[in-house]
Amino acid sequence: MYKNKNGNLNNIAGLRIAELRKNLFPGMSQRALADQMQSVGIDIDKNAVQRIECGKRFITDIELKAFAEVLNVDVRKLLW
């Protein structure tokens, strides 16, 4: 299996997703984010959001695009 060279993280957007989610007014819960993702056609639950935010789960390009849409940001903002 491929060894990730990004430390223990399996994605680079998770921490930014968590930051943006928490900074929404009022703050959005992981469950609410999962619900919003489902409303745009991405089958994801609260536990998957938690694993993404802490870097334990990979993010597909389709999911990344949906996160950007739900969080109302450009995709590039999630990659910084």
N, C-alpha and C positions, 0 to 999 in steps of 0.2 A: 504494500500500500504506500501511496505517496506520503512522504513526510512533509508537513507544512513548515515552511521556513519563516513564518510570521509569528514566532513564539508559540503560544498555546491557542492562538485565535484562529478560527476557521473562516472568519470574514473580517473585513475592515470597516463595515458600515454599521455594525450592531451598536457600538457605543454611541455613535452619532444618532442613530434611530432612537435610542433610549433618551438621549439628551433632548432631542426635538419633541418627543412624546411628552416628556415631563414639563417642558417649557410652554406647552400649549396652555391657554387659559380657558377654563380651569384645566389643570393637569389631566391628561388622559391615562387611564389604567391600561395595563397590558391586555386585559380582557376586552376593553373597548376598542383598542387598536386591532385586535384579532377580529372583532365583529366588523369593523370598518373594512378590513382586508377581505373578509368574506363578502361584503356588499359589493366589492369590485371584482369578485370572481376568484379570489385566491383562498383555497381551503386550508386555513391555518388556525390553530387554537392558541390559547393563552400560554400554554407550556412551550410551544414552538417559538412564540415571540420572546419569552424569557430566555430560551437557549440561544436565539439569534442575538439578543442584546448583550449577553455575556460572552459571545464569541464561540459557543460550543456547537453551533449549527451553521452549515453553509447556507448561503442565500443564492437562489437562482436569479438570473437576469430578469425574468418575468416578475418575481417577487420584489426585486429591487425597484423596478418601475412602479409597481403597485404601492410600495411603501412611500415613494416620492409623491405619488398622486394623493394618497390618503393624508400625508403630512403637509401637502401643499408646498413642496419644494422641488427644485430641479434635481434630477438624479445625481448630478455632479456634487451637490452639497452633501450627499450621503457618503461620498467616497473620500472626504477629507478628514 
